[in-house]
Amino acid sequence: MELVNKKGTINALNFKCLKTDFNYRIIGSKSTHTGSFFQDSVWKSKDLIIRSDGIKKIYTREELKKRFNNVQA
């Protein structure tokens, strides 16, 4: 299963990456857009992810789609 669908929305907040065998949890999302809300792009929002061993990373939705393309919810 892909973590991010074609519209840019996230399919699961808790998931396991089948490539690395780590469990992940998305704990926050933040828009990077500064203009009007109806011109906001979901692909440029930043998501904070925590791995099962405690490491936190920030990814854009574009990066999430490329990085997590084989996950289990």
C-alpha positions in Angstrom: 0.0 0.0 0.0 1.2 3.5 -0.7 1.2 6.0 2.3 0.2 9.0 0.2 -2.5 8.7 -2.5 -2.8 10.6 -5.8 -4.6 13.6 -4.2 -1.8 14.0 -1.6 -3.7 12.8 1.4 -2.3 10.3 3.9 -3.9 6.9 4.0 -2.7 5.8 7.5 -1.3 7.7 10.6 0.4 4.6 12.0 2.2 2.3 9.6 5.0 -0.1 9.1 7.6 0.3 6.3 8.0 -3.1 4.7 11.4 -2.2 3.3 13.1 -1.1 6.6 10.8 -3.1 9.0 10.3 0.0 11.3 7.0 1.2 12.7 6.2 4.9 12.1 3.6 7.4 13.4 2.7 10.7 11.9 2.4 13.1 14.8 1.9 16.5 13.1 1.3 18.3 9.8 2.0 21.9 9.0 1.2 24.0 5.9 4.1 26.0 4.4 1.8 28.2 2.3 1.8 31.9 3.1 -0.9 33.2 0.7 -4.6 32.6 0.4 -5.9 29.2 1.8 -7.6 28.2 -1.5 -4.2 28.3 -3.3 -2.5 26.0 -0.8 -0.9 22.9 -2.1 -1.1 19.8 0.1 2.1 18.5 -1.6 4.2 21.3 0.1 2.9 20.7 3.6 5.4 19.3 6.1 4.7 16.2 8.2 6.5 15.3 11.4 7.1 11.5 11.7 8.4 9.5 14.7 10.0 6.1 14.2 9.6 3.3 16.7 13.1 3.9 18.1 12.3 7.5 18.8 13.9 9.3 15.9 11.9 12.2 14.5 12.0 13.5 10.9 10.2 16.1 8.9 9.1 15.2 5.3 7.0 17.0 2.7 4.2 15.0 1.2 6.2 14.7 -2.0 9.0 13.1 0.0 6.6 10.8 1.8 5.2 9.6 -1.4 8.6 8.7 -2.8 10.0 7.3 0.5 7.1 5.2 1.8 5.6 3.4 -1.2 5.4 0.0 0.4 3.8 0.2 3.8 1.4 -1.8 6.0 -1.3 0.0 8.0 
